[in-house]
């Protein structure tokens, strides 16, 4: 969110478990245009290969969110 406040396009990435929290924070900060992408939960126990797969699966959504 700091980057958005500075006028730099950005996208937050969060685990799907935190979808409601991400939306609530965006609204509480008055940043209705702030973008975020959710990745499959869990993350903490994911192996490196699982994290790579999550990142690859989210890549297009991240690019779209930061460029629109």
Buried (B, 14 or more C-beta within 10 A) or exposed (E): EEEBEEEEEBBBBBBEEBEEEBEEBBEEEEEEEBBBBBBBBEBEEBEEEEEEBBEEEBEEBBEEBBEE
